[in-house]
Amino acid sequence: RTEPAFPSLDRPCVNSIAFGDIDNDGITDIVATNADTTYVYSITFALKKKIQFPGGAITLGNVDNDPAIEAIYAKGYVVEYSADGRNCANDG
């Protein structure tokens, strides 16, 4: 059995990977970051979004009790992404 290979990113270094429904569509996503970009992949490794946003270490969670999951970056940013492509960023 062959395991799927993680797709290559535009930049060679991946700082962090997290799993969760970041775009609130009911399906688990893979979120990968490098120094200046956040990538959102489907669970089958199809690229869904590439967002020019300072990356670094990331975790996913619900910090404001709404239905959406937010991305929490080590640099203090809290970002809520939506399936329609809008991003709502708050500088923590």
C-alpha positions as CSV (number, residue, x, y, z in Angstrom):
1,R,0.0,0.0,0.0
2,T,1.3,3.4,-1.0
3,E,0.7,6.4,1.2
4,P,-0.2,9.7,-0.5
5,A,2.6,12.2,-0.7
6,F,2.0,15.7,0.8
7,P,1.9,18.2,-2.0
8,S,4.9,20.5,-2.4
9,L,4.4,24.1,-1.3
10,D,5.7,27.2,-3.1
11,R,8.2,27.6,-0.2
12,P,10.3,24.6,1.0
13,C,9.7,25.0,4.8
14,V,6.5,24.0,6.5
15,N,6.3,25.5,10.0
16,S,3.1,23.9,11.2
17,I,0.3,21.6,10.2
18,A,-3.2,21.4,11.8
19,F,-6.4,19.5,11.0
20,G,-9.9,20.9,11.4
21,D,-12.9,22.3,9.6
22,I,-11.3,25.8,9.0
23,D,-13.8,26.9,6.4
24,N,-16.9,25.6,8.2
25,D,-18.1,23.4,5.4
26,G,-18.5,20.3,7.6
27,I,-15.4,18.6,6.2
28,T,-12.0,18.3,7.9
29,D,-9.2,20.4,6.2
30,I,-5.5,20.3,6.4
31,V,-3.9,23.7,7.3
32,A,-0.2,24.1,6.6
33,T,1.9,27.3,7.2
34,N,5.3,28.6,6.3
35,A,6.9,31.9,7.1
36,D,4.5,34.1,5.0
37,T,1.7,31.9,3.7
38,T,-1.2,29.7,5.0
39,Y,-2.4,26.9,2.8
40,V,-5.7,25.1,3.2
41,Y,-6.0,21.6,1.7
42,S,-8.9,19.2,1.5
43,I,-8.4,15.9,3.3
44,T,-7.5,14.5,-0.1
45,F,-4.7,17.0,-0.5
46,A,-6.4,19.2,-3.1
47,L,-5.4,22.9,-2.5
48,K,-8.5,24.9,-1.5
49,K,-6.9,28.2,-0.5
50,K,-3.5,29.9,-0.5
51,I,-3.6,32.9,1.7
52,Q,-0.7,35.4,2.0
53,F,-0.7,35.7,5.8
54,P,2.1,35.5,8.2
55,G,2.4,31.8,9.1
56,G,4.4,30.1,11.8
57,A,3.1,27.7,14.4
58,I,-0.7,27.3,14.2
59,T,-3.5,25.6,16.0
60,L,-7.2,25.5,15.3
61,G,-10.0,26.0,17.8
62,N,-13.2,27.9,18.6
63,V,-12.2,31.0,20.6
64,D,-15.4,33.0,20.4
65,N,-18.2,30.5,20.8
66,D,-19.6,31.0,17.3
67,P,-19.9,27.9,14.9
68,A,-16.7,28.7,13.1
69,I,-13.2,27.4,14.0
70,E,-10.4,30.0,14.1
71,A,-6.8,29.7,13.3
72,I,-4.6,30.8,16.2
73,Y,-1.1,31.7,15.2
74,A,1.9,31.8,17.6
75,K,2.5,35.4,16.6
76,G,-0.8,36.3,18.3
77,Y,-3.1,36.5,15.3
78,V,-6.5,34.9,15.4
79,V,-8.1,34.4,12.0
80,E,-11.5,33.1,11.0
81,Y,-11.7,31.8,7.5
82,S,-14.9,31.2,5.6
83,A,-15.8,28.9,2.7
84,D,-16.6,31.9,0.5
85,G,-13.1,33.2,0.6
86,R,-13.6,36.1,3.1
87,N,-11.0,36.2,5.9
88,C,-11.6,38.0,9.2
89,A,-8.4,38.7,11.0
90,N,-7.9,40.0,14.5
91,D,-4.5,40.9,15.9
92,G,-4.3,39.2,19.3
